[in-house]
């Protein structure tokens, strides 16, 4: 699985590599929510309702298991990260395509979604590792664009729903699978190992306990965990919140289009936040974003009349502030460890963060049984509050 190292790249070549990587990251992570877009037709074919929560949870669980596998065996630090990205992308695409050749059963669908999530553990965090291997300074910019691509990909199914496109589930499975394979080839063939990569060929099972004692890593991870407690739960309940604040005045198609915009705008703010981090630093951008999004949750909880007065502008601001801290916390994670441990640290923190999303969604769903939407969604501000505390209590200096 070796791959020749790249010579120190010129700024223009670095930009070209980042562009290819962002494109490949979007292609690979397009598989993440492809099942959500196909779910309505699959529900009809299977005679099974409530498929979206099941397939979403299957992907998330697969990603958690996958990231722990890649982290424990330190895959992207021991082997060429470009090749890891390549083979993970091909495997993720393949497990989706198999759905077109087996009898359509719920077990196969959930199994495919789980394996998709597993191999995404070798795409999303490994893409960040590749970016770090090409960046001596300004990593926040590169990761801002990479995470921005993921955010836009997350919003994409809502665009399909909003446009009311009549597309077969087979197309919704085949196209993202093909894109993932193409993205993997772009990286595996077109992007050699970065000039700042330091391979760590020896498998060291004591590495993770060592990383857990790293104070700088603890601070970055703590902030990231607070962000993740809020992020995916907000996205999951956004259609409900949008309907609640607009008092059910939007048509289903219009609501889906607004959901796409309100999630997708975070992709732009991730990129802008990355650029701003060059001047202000990743920590400052991450804290501004985390405190800002937490404040939005607090306003919704304590002063819901403000959100009712201008629901779309309010949610637009929240969507802008919700995502930019993610790439900056990942930047701080990468900077807190030795270069030969970056892949493992990024993968491990990602896996733990996504594990928290499942807990957060379940807790919020439970609270929905006895609280109003502005209350149980507004309480997501607890995540940013805890994240800010953990960041400042653990960050050295």
C-alpha positions in Angstrom: 0.0 0.0 0.0 3.0 2.3 -0.5 2.7 5.5 -2.4 5.6 7.8 -3.4 5.9 11.0 -1.5 5.3 14.3 -3.2 8.1 16.9 -3.4 7.4 20.2 -1.7 4.5 21.6 -3.8 4.3 25.1 -5.2 1.3 27.2 -4.0 -0.4 26.7 -7.4 0.1 22.9 -7.2 -1.1 22.9 -3.6 -4.3 24.6 -4.7 -4.8 22.1 -7.5 -4.3 19.2 -5.0 -6.8 20.8 -2.6 -9.3 21.3 -5.3 -9.1 17.7 -6.4 -9.3 16.5 -2.8 -12.4 18.7 -2.0 -14.1 17.3 -5.2 -13.2 13.7 -4.2 -14.4 14.3 -0.7 -17.8 15.5 -1.9 -18.0 12.5 -4.3 -17.1 10.0 -1.6 -19.4 11.5 1.1 -22.3 11.8 -1.3 -23.0 8.2 -0.3 -23.7 9.3 3.3 -27.3 10.4 2.7 -28.0 8.7 -0.6 -30.2 6.2 1.2 -32.3 9.1 2.7 -33.1 10.3 -0.8 -34.1 6.8 -1.9 -36.1 6.0 1.3 -39.5 7.2 0.1 -39.6 4.7 -2.8 -37.9 2.0 -0.8 -40.7 2.3 1.9 -43.3 1.8 -0.8 -41.5 -1.2 -2.3 -41.0 -2.8 1.1 -44.3 -1.8 2.7 -42.1 -0.5 5.5 -42.6 2.9 7.1 -40.1 4.9 9.2 -37.1 3.8 7.1 -35.3 7.1 7.2 -34.4 6.9 10.9 -33.3 3.3 10.6 -31.0 3.8 7.6 -29.6 7.1 9.0 -28.7 5.3 12.3 -27.2 2.4 10.3 -24.8 4.7 8.5 -23.9 6.5 11.7 -23.3 3.3 13.6 -21.2 2.0 10.6 -19.1 5.2 10.6 -18.5 4.9 14.4 -17.4 1.2 14.1 -15.3 2.1 11.0 -13.5 5.0 12.5 -12.6 3.0 15.6 -11.3 0.2 13.4 -9.2 2.7 11.3 -8.0 4.4 14.5 -7.2 1.3 16.6 -5.1 -0.1 13.8 -3.7 3.3 12.9 -4.4 2.6 9.2 -3.9 6.0 7.7 -0.7 6.6 9.7 0.8 3.2 8.9 -0.2 3.1 5.2 -0.4 5.6 2.4 -3.5 7.7 3.2 -4.2 8.3 -0.5 -4.4 4.5 -1.0 -6.6 4.1 2.1 -8.9 6.8 0.6 -8.9 4.9 -2.7 -9.7 1.4 -1.4 -12.3 2.8 1.1 -14.1 4.7 -1.7 -14.1 1.6 -4.0 -15.4 -0.6 -1.1 -18.1 1.9 -0.2 -19.3 2.2 -3.8 -19.3 -1.6 -4.2 -21.4 -2.3 -1.1 -24.0 0.1 -2.5 -24.0 -1.4 -6.0 -24.7 -4.8 -4.5 -28.1 -3.7 -3.6 -29.0 -3.6 -7.2 -28.2 -7.3 -7.6 -29.8 -8.9 -4.5 -33.5 -9.3 -3.5 -34.7 -6.0 -2.0 -34.9 -6.7 1.7 -34.7 -4.5 4.7 -31.8 -6.5 6.2 -29.8 -6.0 3.0 -30.5 -2.3 2.9 -29.5 -1.7 6.5 -26.4 -3.9 6.1 -25.4 -1.9 3.0 -25.9 1.4 4.9 -23.9 0.1 7.8 -21.0 -1.0 5.6 -21.2 2.4 3.7 -20.7 4.1 7.0 -17.9 1.8 7.9 -15.9 2.6 4.8 -16.7 6.3 5.1 -14.4 6.1 8.1 -11.6 5.7 5.5 -12.8 8.7 3.4 -13.9 11.6 5.6 -11.2 11.7 8.3 -8.6 10.3 5.9 -9.3 13.2 3.5 -8.5 15.6 6.4 -5.3 13.7 7.1 -4.2 14.1 3.4 -4.9 17.8 3.6 -2.8 18.0 6.7 0.1 16.2 5.0 0.1 18.9 2.3 -0.2 21.9 4.6 2.5 23.3 6.7 0.5 26.4 7.6 -3.1 27.4 7.0 -4.6 23.9 7.6 -7.8 25.6 8.7 -8.4 26.9 5.2 -8.0 23.4 3.6 -10.2 21.7 6.2 -12.8 24.5 5.9 -13.3 23.6 2.2 -13.2 19.9 2.9 -15.9 20.0 5.6 -17.8 22.5 3.6 -18.1 19.9 0.8 -19.5 17.4 3.4 -22.1 19.9 4.6 -23.3 20.6 1.1 -23.5 16.8 0.5 -25.6 16.5 3.6 -28.1 19.0 2.3 -28.3 17.5 -1.2 -31.1 15.0 -0.6 -33.4 17.9 0.5 -32.7 19.6 -2.8 -33.8 16.4 -4.6 -37.0 16.3 -2.5 -37.6 20.1 -2.9 -37.3 19.9 -6.7 -39.8 16.9 -6.6 -37.6 14.9 -9.0 -39.1 11.5 -10.0 -35.8 9.6 -9.8 -35.6 5.8 -9.3 -34.0 4.5 -6.1 -31.6 2.6 -8.4 -30.3 5.8 -9.8 -30.0 7.3 -6.3 -27.9 4.4 -5.3 -25.9 3.9 -8.5 -24.9 7.6 -9.1 -23.4 8.3 -5.7 -21.6 4.8 -5.8 -20.1 5.8 -9.1 -19.1 9.2 -7.8 -17.4 7.6 -4.8 -15.4 5.3 -6.9 -14.4 8.1 -9.2 -13.4 10.3 -6.2 -11.3 7.5 -4.8 -9.5 7.1 -8.2 -8.9 10.8 -8.3 -7.1 10.7 -5.0 -5.4 7.3 -5.3 -4.0 8.1 -8.7 -3.8 11.9 -8.7 -2.6 12.7 -5.2 0.7 11.2 -4.0 1.6 11.2 -0.3 2.1 14.7 1.0 5.5 16.2 1.6 4.8 16.7 5.4 3.6 13.1 5.9 5.6 11.2 8.5 4.7 7.5 8.3 4.4 5.4 11.4 4.7 1.8 10.3 4.8 0.2 13.7 1.4 -0.8 15.2 1.3 0.7 18.7 -1.8 -0.3 20.8 -0.6 2.1 23.6 -1.0 5.1 21.2 -4.6 5.8 22.0 -4.1 6.0 25.8 -1.1 8.3 25.1 -3.3 10.5 22.9 -6.0 10.6 25.7 -3.4 12.3 28.0 -2.6 15.0 25.5 -4.0 18.3 27.1 -4.1 20.2 23.8 -5.9 17.3 22.1 -8.4 17.1 25.1 -9.3 20.7 24.6 -9.8 20.5 20.8 -11.8 17.2 21.2 -13.9 18.7 24.0 -14.9 21.6 21.9 -15.6 19.3 18.9 -17.8 17.1 21.0 -19.9 20.0 22.2 -20.3 21.0 18.5 -21.3 17.5 17.5 -23.9 17.3 20.2 -25.7 20.1 18.5 -24.9 19.7 14.8 -26.6 16.5 13.5 -29.5 16.8 15.9 -30.3 20.3 14.7 -30.1 19.0 11.1 -32.4 16.0 12.0 -35.0 18.2 13.5 -34.7 21.2 11.2 -37.7 20.3 9.0 -39.9 20.0 12.2 -38.5 23.2 13.6 -39.0 25.0 10.3 -42.6 23.8 10.1 -43.2 24.8 13.8 -41.8 28.4 13.4 -43.6 29.0 10.1 -46.8 27.6 11.6 -47.2 25.0 8.8 -47.5 27.6 6.1 -44.9 26.0 3.8 -45.6 23.4 1.2 -43.6 20.2 1.5 -41.5 21.1 -1.5 -40.8 24.6 -0.3 -39.9 23.3 3.1 -37.4 20.8 1.6 -35.8 23.6 -0.4 -35.5 25.8 2.6 -34.0 22.9 4.6 -31.4 22.5 1.8 -30.5 26.2 2.0 -30.4 26.3 5.8 -28.1 23.3 6.0 -26.1 24.0 2.8 -25.3 27.6 3.9 -23.0 26.0 6.5 -20.8 24.7 3.6 -20.1 28.3 2.6 -19.5 29.5 6.2 -17.0 26.6 6.7 -15.0 27.8 3.7 -15.2 31.5 4.8 -14.3 30.5 8.4 -11.2 28.7 7.1 -10.1 31.8 5.3 -10.7 33.9 8.4 -8.7 31.5 10.5 -5.6 32.5 8.7 -5.7 35.9 10.4 -7.5 35.1 13.6 -6.5 31.5 14.3 -8.5 28.3 14.4 -9.3 28.6 18.1 -10.9 32.0 17.7 -13.0 31.0 14.7 -14.1 27.8 16.4 -15.1 29.5 19.6 -17.0 32.3 17.8 -18.9 29.7 15.9 -19.7 27.5 18.9 -20.7 30.4 21.1 -22.8 31.9 18.3 -24.7 28.7 17.5 -25.2 28.0 21.2 -26.6 31.5 21.6 -29.2 30.8 18.9 -30.3 27.7 20.8 -30.6 29.7 23.9 -32.7 32.4 22.2 -35.0 29.8 20.8 -35.4 28.3 24.2 -35.8 31.5 26.3 -37.2 34.0 23.7 -39.1 31.9 21.1 -41.1 35.0 20.1 -38.0 36.3 18.4 -37.7 33.2 16.3 -41.4 33.3 15.5 -41.1 37.0 14.4 -38.5 36.2 11.7 -38.1 32.4 11.4 -36.2 32.2 8.1 -33.6 34.9 8.9 -33.2 33.4 12.4 -32.6 29.9 11.1 -30.4 31.2 8.4 -28.1 32.8 11.0 -28.1 29.6 13.0 -27.2 27.6 9.9 -24.3 30.0 9.2 -22.9 29.6 12.7 -23.5 25.9 13.1 -20.8 24.4 11.0 -17.6 26.5 10.8 -16.2 25.3 14.1 -16.0 21.7 12.8 -13.0 22.1 10.5 -11.3 24.4 12.9 -11.6 22.0 15.8 -10.2 19.3 13.4 -7.4 21.6 12.6 -6.6 22.0 16.3 -6.8 18.2 16.7 -4.2 17.7 13.9 -1.9 20.4 15.3 -2.0 19.0 18.8 -0.3 15.7 17.9 2.9 14.6 16.1 2.5 14.4 12.3 2.8 10.6 12.4 -0.2 10.4 14.6 -2.5 12.8 12.9 -4.6 10.3 11.0 -5.3 8.2 14.1 -6.2 11.3 16.2 -8.5 12.7 13.6 -10.2 9.4 13.0 -10.6 8.7 16.7 -12.1 12.1 17.5 -14.4 11.9 14.5 -15.7 8.5 15.7 -16.3 9.6 19.2 -18.0 12.8 18.0 -20.4 10.9 15.7 -21.1 8.5 18.6 -22.4 11.5 20.5 -24.7 12.5 17.7 -26.7 9.3 18.2 -27.0 9.9 21.9 -28.0 13.5 21.3 -30.7 12.6 18.7 -32.2 10.0 21.1 -32.2 12.3 24.1 -33.9 15.1 22.0 -36.4 12.6 20.6 -37.3 11.6 24.2 -37.6 15.3 25.3 -39.9 15.8 22.3 -42.5 13.7 24.1 -43.2 16.4 26.8 -41.6 19.7 25.5 -42.5 22.0 22.7 -40.1 22.1 19.6 -38.6 25.5 20.7 -37.8 23.9 24.1 -36.3 20.5 23.2 -34.4 21.9 20.2 -33.3 25.0 22.1 -31.8 22.8 24.8 -29.2 21.8 22.2 -27.3 24.9 23.5 -26.1 22.6 26.4 -23.7 21.1 23.9 -21.9 24.4 23.0 -21.9 25.4 26.6 -20.1 22.2 27.7 -17.9 22.4 24.6 -16.7 25.9 25.4 -16.0 24.9 29.0 -14.0 21.8 28.0 -12.0 23.7 25.4 -10.8 26.4 27.8 -10.4 24.1 30.8 -8.1 21.7 28.8 -6.3 23.9 26.4 -2.8 24.7 27.6 -2.1 28.4 28.4 
